[in-house]
Amino acid sequence: MQSGTLPVFLFHNFRPALLPRQITPYRMNSAITRFIDRLKALHFRNRKRGVYGYMWWTGVKIALIYAAVMIPVVFIGKYLINVSAVFSFFTRHLSDPFVFILFFISESFLGMIPPDLFVIWSAKFNSPFFLLTILGVLSYAGGIVSYYIGRWLSGQKRIRAYSERVLDKYIKTVRKWGGAFIIIAAIFPFSPFSMVVIAVSLMKYPFKLYLLFGLSRIIRFIGQGVIYLGILNLDSILG
């Protein structure tokens, strides 16, 4: 190889990475136009498939179920059970790092502990919504762990067959509704998010799309915090 050949080769072949391309108004407008066209096409497909109607009615049903469960819980907590004592133990006798680790493990492996308890736990802090954001990010990261658990399961023939039978309902729903179902599972309570993510992985749903739709999980914790810390006035319950 002659002296200087390698640098010349690298320069000519990796020039786009070494030297930024000039962005002309035409290129920018063309990129924006293509992006808008893709959004319009996606919107048309979603309307044709009934995705928006599915998300709306599913959201309404889950909200009604949630209200039907929460109203008796609030009533029982106010008149029948000393909720303050229970919450006091949970919020004051467990170290913060332990709670974060426990939450992350739970969100990574089938959501063993209801996330509502951790939302309540955040009420002990002066800035609960910052903690809720952290919980949302940890849950999002736990979903990524669940996705890779699904990938591992897909490589185990016997376990994969069993897992696909157990998660068949979720797999079929994801195939039908795609990202809409992931968003619903991420946002609404009573949705086994970790199991849905494993099902998503088993059916080889694109990881990048999952990362995008899975961001809804962070919104869920902040929204639930607004309900719990506001409407239910948990700060007074916790004393």
MOFEN-V702320 format. One record per helix or strand of 3 or more residues. SS is the DSSP state (A for helix, B for strand). FROM is the first residue (numbers start at 1). TO is the last residue. If there is no record, write none. Layout:
BEGIN
SS_FROM_TO, SS_FROM_TO
END
This chain:
BEGIN
A_5_13, A_15_18, A_25_49, A_51_79, A_83_92, A_96_108, A_115_124, A_128_154, A_157_166, A_168_177, A_179_187, A_193_202, A_207_214, A_216_231, A_234_238
END
